[in-house]
Amino acid sequence: MFSYLRIRRREVNMTRYTTGSVTLVFEEPGVLENIASVRVTLEQDGHQLTKKDDEVTVNLEDNSVFISLTQEETGSFKEAHVYIQVRIKYTNGQVIASEIERVYMNKILDEEVM
């Protein structure tokens, strides 16, 4: 089995009070097979947002995970760096985590939810 999730590429669209998205593509082929549970956590200064299981799209073909964020969710973060980490539990009970990615939450002028 795998002991660590290495992220090969990331596609991040995060601006406060917009509908954001995060796609993380992993190095190791097959790392997303036989998953029992998956979580993607965003953290900034103690504030955490975790997307779990049915909120996370797993793409075996691309070896990637994808989450979407609401205006309220992106608005809950400040304009600053946000840390992202993925945790996976396999059907055999093993749990592993990815490296922590650091991305930037972009500024918005209009902070009203539309």
C-alpha positions, 0 to 999 in steps of 0.5 A: 500500500501507500504511505504518503500522498505526493501531489504532482499538480494543483489547480486552485481557484480561490477568491473570497466570496466567489464559488471556488474550486480545488483540484489536486492530482497525485503522483502515485498511480492507483493511489485513489483505488479502494478508498473507503473515505476521503477528506479535503481540509482547508485551514487558515489561522485555526479556522478549518473547513473539511469536505468529506466523501460525497463532497469530494469528487474522486477521478481515478482516470486523472488520479485526482480529487476535486472540491467546490466551494460556495461563496460563504465558504470562500468568504469565511477565509481572509485574504491570506495563505490557506493550507490544504491537505487530503486524507484517505482511508482505504478499505483495508483500514489504512489511513494516509495523508498528503503533503500540505499545500499552501495556496493563496485566498485572493482579495475581493472588493464586494463582500456580499453573497450574490 
